[in-house]
Amino acid sequence: MKFRINPLMSDIIISIYIIGTLFLRFKFENKTNVSPLLSIVMGVCFVVIIWALIKLKVLNPNWFGLFNYKKA
């Protein structure tokens, strides 16, 4: 049995994660002299974590209902 989070909670977790990581990146890069390449690598690492959780079906985003496709 896989651990799955329902779509609404997944959306909330992803939103909080994105806002939190952006805040941490801006705060970290403002206090230290970070090269643009390091900034890009950090951003890619944060995105890969979320991508892996979605691919493993731990997070099941519904994208807040923006992409509701009706099944025939």
Beta strands, then each sheet from edge to edge (+ up, - down):
end
